[in-house]
């Protein structure tokens, strides 16, 4: 069987084109993989926005300081959610700052921002312990908070015991406030390991 040189040249040309296309596709995929591998993690949280177009929400959902909302939730005042401004929250020196409603305008109190970079000690059970005054927000308080019992004994109370059942809405917060015992309540005072009860702490 006879094959013309023209047919051979066309066949070789097609092979070159196919090989070149495959090589280009492989190079593109390799480059894309490298670019993807070097991308920074992204924060997928969508914060709510007030009328002034400020975002507001919890600091717990942000991966980086740059991704924090404009107004950061730090607690409740009489059932109303309180927020501090991002610049106040990130202030390394800490101090007392205004506490706002979600509108970013109405001041409902003040909040103490502690100095940053606090690293709590950890006990043998893997629980953090220390003073709540060193926490930048209630969400960052240690597992065991230093406290003084009714008889003057120094120890620690569990944050969960101190906080009690957290309200899920402003309405629920008001209901809890109405139903609180007038005389307050008592919770156990523990040693540093959070295992031995050494006294009683009274919450008024």
C-alpha positions, 0 to 999 in steps of 0.5 A: 500500500502506498502512502503519499508524503502529503498524507504523512505530513498532515498526520504528523501535523495533527499529532503535533497539534493534539500533543500541544493542546494536551500539554497546554491543558496540563500546564493550565490545570497545574497553574490553576492548582498552584494558584488555588493552593496559595489562596488565603482562607475566606470567611463565608459568613454574611453579616447583617447590615443596618441602615447606615450600611454597617455590618454587625454580628459575632467575632466568633465567625471571622477568620481574620481581623479584616473580616470582622463586622463593623459592629461586634456583639459583646452581650445584652443590656436589658434584653437589647443586644450590645455592640462595640465598634470594630476599631474599639474592639481591636484597640491593643490598649483596651479601655472603656468604650461605648456600647451601641445598639445594632444601628451603630448610633444609639449608645446603651452603655459602656463596655470594657475592652481588655488588652489583647493577646491574653493567653490563659493558663490551661489546667490538666483537664484542658480547661482555661482558667483566669480572670474574666477581666482579661477577656476582650469579650464574654465569648473569650472568657476562660472556662474557669473564672477566678472568683471569691466564695461567700466565706472569702475562699479564692477559687474558680467558677465555671463560665457555664454556671456563671452565665446560666442558660443563655437567652435565644432572643431579647424576649426570652432574656426579659422573661429570664430576668423577670423570673430570677430569684430576688435573693440571687443564686449560688453556684459551686466554687472549684479548685484550679482543676475544676474538679474539687468543690472548695466553696460556694459563690453567690450571684446576686 
